[in-house]
Amino acid sequence: MSELNTEQKLAHESMILSSNVKSWWVLQILQPFEKLFLTLHLTPNHITYLATLLTIPCGLLLAKGMMLTGGWITLIVGSLDILDGKLARAMHLDSKRGEFLDSVLDRVQDFFILSGLLIYFKDHWIFWVVLLNIGVSPLISYIKAKSEIVGVDLKRVGVMQRPERFFTLSAGLLISGALEIAIDQFSRFDGVPDHVILKVILIFLGVMSVYTAMERMKKSLQDLS
């Protein structure tokens, strides 16, 4: 990932994550790992490949309903997505080639994670909501990439950019997974629907992602008119 994109994502204010929250996560949580990766001479591409590989077991775990573990892996993948850009700047390796690779593998990561949920909810109406998320996620990025080609800057347009999507999905998986484990311990809660928190989060993600895509489309068409 290019460092310019990373810094802009961290500085971007949104209704989901403030720039202060994102900066705190980077400085307090991720910075020690950045130093470790630098010591180990890991390149940004190594981190991108690692994040992509992690989404394979993550998708398999989610397909089996292991939301808590899948949520932690999703959070790690989202954090690595930020770290590869920080490493690129620190090692002076940020390049168009790295940005291209990161962008393509980001879509692969999204696909594996959401496909796991698609399989898990295959017999539930929320299946269609997950399918919507799978379709809209790459559309958001495509609109941005195509707009940049024709000279429209969309870097600060959209309430549901990738860091927001990862944080929201991770939170939904972690909370839902933890609640399911707790509920399983108490038979009096047997009537509670499975993963209701996660379902609400997936609906929210779908709606806000569609809104972001439309917002970017509107901005691009206005600038090109």
C-alpha positions in Angstrom: 0.0 0.0 0.0 1.3 3.5 -0.7 1.9 5.5 2.5 0.0 8.5 1.1 -3.2 6.4 1.0 -2.6 5.1 4.5 -2.1 8.5 6.0 -5.2 9.9 4.3 -7.3 7.0 5.6 -6.0 7.6 9.1 -6.7 11.3 8.9 -10.1 10.9 7.4 -13.0 11.7 9.8 -16.1 9.6 9.5 -19.2 8.8 11.4 -17.7 5.3 12.2 -14.2 6.1 13.3 -12.7 9.4 14.2 -9.1 10.2 13.2 -8.2 10.2 16.9 -9.3 6.7 17.3 -7.5 5.5 14.3 -4.3 7.4 15.3 -4.5 5.9 18.8 -4.8 2.4 17.3 -1.7 3.0 15.1 0.4 4.7 17.7 -0.5 2.6 20.8 -1.3 -0.8 19.4 0.4 -1.2 16.0 3.6 0.8 16.4 5.4 -2.0 18.5 4.6 -4.4 15.7 5.9 -2.0 13.1 9.2 -1.9 14.9 9.3 -5.7 15.2 8.6 -6.1 11.5 11.4 -3.6 10.7 13.8 -5.5 12.9 12.8 -8.8 11.1 13.4 -7.0 7.7 9.9 -7.9 6.6 8.8 -5.8 3.5 5.3 -4.3 3.0 4.6 -7.0 0.4 5.4 -9.7 3.0 2.8 -8.2 5.3 0.2 -8.0 2.4 0.8 -11.6 1.6 0.5 -12.6 5.2 -2.8 -10.7 5.6 -4.2 -12.4 2.5 -3.1 -15.9 3.7 -4.8 -15.3 7.1 -8.2 -14.6 5.4 -8.3 -18.2 4.1 -8.5 -19.8 7.6 -10.6 -16.9 8.7 -13.2 -17.6 6.0 -13.2 -21.3 6.9 -13.7 -20.5 10.6 -16.6 -18.1 9.8 -18.2 -20.7 7.6 -18.3 -23.0 10.6 -19.8 -20.3 12.9 -16.6 -19.6 14.9 -17.3 -15.9 14.9 -15.1 -14.9 17.9 -11.9 -16.4 16.5 -12.8 -15.2 13.0 -13.4 -11.7 14.4 -9.9 -11.6 15.9 -8.3 -12.7 12.7 -10.4 -10.1 10.8 -9.1 -7.4 13.1 -5.5 -8.6 12.6 -5.9 -8.5 8.8 -7.3 -5.0 9.0 -4.4 -3.9 11.2 -1.9 -5.5 8.8 -3.5 -3.5 6.0 -2.5 -0.3 7.9 1.0 -1.7 8.8 2.1 -2.5 5.3 1.7 1.2 4.4 3.6 2.3 7.5 6.4 -0.1 6.6 6.5 1.2 3.1 7.2 4.7 4.3 9.7 3.7 6.9 11.6 1.5 4.4 11.2 4.0 1.5 9.5 1.2 -0.5 6.2 2.8 -1.3 5.6 2.5 -5.1 2.9 2.2 -7.7 3.7 -1.5 -7.9 3.1 -2.1 -4.2 0.0 0.0 -4.3 -1.4 -2.0 -7.2 -0.6 -5.3 -5.4 -2.1 -4.2 -2.2 -5.3 -3.0 -3.9 -5.8 -6.3 -5.7 -5.1 -8.4 -2.7 -7.4 -6.2 -0.6 -10.3 -7.4 -2.8 -9.2 -11.0 -2.4 -9.1 -10.6 1.4 -12.6 -9.2 1.4 -13.9 -12.0 -0.7 -12.5 -14.8 1.5 -13.8 -13.3 4.7 -17.3 -12.5 3.4 -17.5 -15.8 1.6 -17.1 -17.6 4.9 -20.2 -15.7 6.2 -22.0 -16.4 3.0 -21.6 -20.1 3.5 -22.6 -19.9 7.2 -25.8 -18.0 6.4 -26.6 -20.0 3.3 -30.0 -21.1 4.6 -30.9 -17.7 6.1 -32.3 -14.5 4.5 -29.1 -12.7 5.7 -27.3 -14.6 2.9 -28.6 -11.9 0.5 -27.2 -9.2 2.7 -23.8 -10.8 2.8 -24.0 -11.2 -1.0 -24.8 -7.5 -1.3 -21.7 -6.7 0.7 -19.5 -9.0 -1.5 -20.8 -7.1 -4.6 -20.6 -3.6 -3.3 -17.2 -3.8 -1.6 -15.2 -4.0 -4.8 -17.6 -1.6 -6.5 -16.6 1.1 -4.0 -12.9 0.6 -4.8 -13.6 0.4 -8.6 -15.5 3.7 -8.6 -12.5 5.4 -6.8 -9.9 3.9 -9.1 -11.9 4.8 -12.3 -12.5 8.3 -11.0 -8.8 8.9 -10.4 -8.1 7.9 -14.0 -10.4 10.7 -15.2 -9.0 13.2 -12.7 -11.6 13.1 -9.9 -10.2 12.9 -6.3 -12.4 10.7 -4.1 -9.9 10.0 -1.3 -12.0 11.8 1.3 -15.4 10.9 -0.1 -17.4 8.1 1.6 -18.4 7.2 5.2 -17.6 3.5 4.8 -14.0 3.2 3.6 -12.0 0.1 4.2 -10.7 0.8 7.7 -14.3 1.6 8.8 -15.6 -1.6 7.1 -13.0 -3.8 8.8 -13.5 -2.2 12.2 -17.2 -2.5 12.0 -17.2 -6.1 10.8 -14.6 -7.1 13.4 -16.6 -5.5 16.2 -19.7 -7.3 15.0 -18.0 -10.7 14.9 -16.3 -10.3 18.2 -19.4 -9.1 20.1 -21.6 -11.6 18.4 -19.2 -14.5 18.9 -18.7 -13.6 22.6 -22.4 -13.4 23.2 -23.1 -16.7 21.5 -20.5 -18.4 23.8 -22.0 -16.7 26.9 -25.6 -17.6 25.9 -24.6 -21.3 25.3 -23.8 -21.4 29.0 -27.3 -20.4 30.1 -30.2 -22.6 29.0 -32.7 -19.9 29.9 -31.6 -17.9 26.8 -32.4 -20.6 24.3 -34.9 -18.5 22.5 -32.4 -15.8 21.5 -31.8 -15.7 17.7 -28.4 -16.8 16.5 -25.9 -14.0 16.0 -28.5 -11.2 16.0 -25.8 -8.6 16.6 -23.8 -9.7 13.6 -26.9 -9.7 11.4 -27.6 -6.1 12.4 -23.9 -5.2 11.7 -24.1 -6.9 8.2 -27.2 -4.9 7.3 -25.6 -1.7 8.5 -22.5 -2.5 6.5 -24.5 -3.2 3.4 -26.6 0.0 3.6 -23.6 2.2 4.4 -21.5 0.6 1.7 -24.3 1.2 -0.9 -24.5 4.8 0.3 -20.7 5.2 0.0 -20.8 3.9 -3.6 -23.6 6.3 -4.5 -21.9 9.2 -2.8 -18.7 8.6 -4.8 -20.7 8.2 -8.0 -22.5 11.5 -7.4 -19.3 13.3 -6.6 -17.6 11.9 -9.8 -20.5 12.8 -12.0 -20.7 16.3 -10.5 -17.0 17.0 -11.1 -17.2 15.6 -14.6 -20.2 17.6 -15.7 
